[in-house]
Amino acid sequence: MATNFVQEGNALNYTAGADIDSGDFVLIGAIGGVAATNIANGKTGSVHIKGVFSVPKATGAVSQGAKLYWDNTNKVLTTTASGNTIVGVAAEAALSGDANAKILLNVGL
């Protein structure tokens, strides 16, 4: 193994600026993630940055493989690029009325 190996990169430590619940979506700069555990304001916890997760989405249908963006104002995934941060692709299709979309994190960026 390379002498400079640090970690596999499946999760990152994140210091919360507000209370975060396990399963909440977290935006770390340009990286999308999902909190592995509850993280109290000012504390550091683990955030998954790889994998498929069910995350709240905006109204509208989503096609499998569509690029997904994080709308940090409304705290939902969207297919609208303008003003939002790309965070992955849809792992499967979602109907317009579905509350969540399944996102494959940080793929297709």
N, C-alpha and C positions, 0 to 999 in steps of 0.2 A: 504494500500500500504506500502511496506517496507520503512523504514525510510532512507535507503541508496540508494533509486532509484534516478538515475540521468536523464536518457532520454530513449526513445524507441530504439534508435540506428539505425534509418533509414538514418541518415546523420551525418557527422562529420565536424567540423570546420577544415580548412586546410589553412596554410599560403603558398602562392605561391612563388616559386623560379624563376618564369618567368610569363609573362602574359598568362592567361588561358581563353579560351572562354567558354561560356555556352555550355554544351554538350561534351566538351573535356574529354577524359579518363584521369584519374589521378591515379598514383600509390603512395599509402601512405604506405611505408614499404612493408608489405605483403598483404595489403588490396587494392582491386581494387575499383575505384569509378568514378563517372561522375559529373562534375561540374554543380551545379544547376544554377549558374549565372556566368557572367564574373568575374574573380578575377585578379586584377592588381598585378604585381610583388611586393612582400613584403607585400601585403594585405592579410587579412583572409576572406574566404568565405565558403559557404556550399557545401559539396560534398556528393552526394547520394551514399550509400554503400549497399543498398538493392533495389531490383526491376529488371525489364527487360529493357535493353537499346540497341539500335542499334549502334554498334561501328565498325570502320574500321577493316578489317581482311586481313590476308595474302591470297595469291592465294591458292586455294585448297578447296575441298568440306568439309563441316562440318556436322556431323550427330547430330540429336537432342540428347541432353544429354551428348555429348562429352565434356570432360574437355577442358577448354580454358585457355590459358596462355597469358600473356602480354609480347610482344617483345619490350622492352623499347628502343632498338636501332632503329628499323624501325617504332615504334609507331603504332603497329597493334596487333590484336588478332591472335593467332596461336594455332594449336593443338600440336606443338612441345614443349615438356617439357624442353629439355636440354637448359640451359642458360636463361630460362624465368621464370616468376613468375605466378603460378596458381591464377586465379582471378574469376573463376566461371565455369558454364556449358552452353552449347548452349541451348537456350529456344526453338529453332526450327532449322530444317536443313537449310543449306545454300549451294548454288551451288558454284562450283569452281570459276566462273567468277563474283560472287556477290561481291560488294565492301564492304559490311558490314555483320556482323553476329549479331544476337540478343542474348545477354548474360544475364543470370540470375546471378547477381553479388554475389560473395562470397559464393556460394553453391558448394558442392562437393570437398571442400578443404581437 
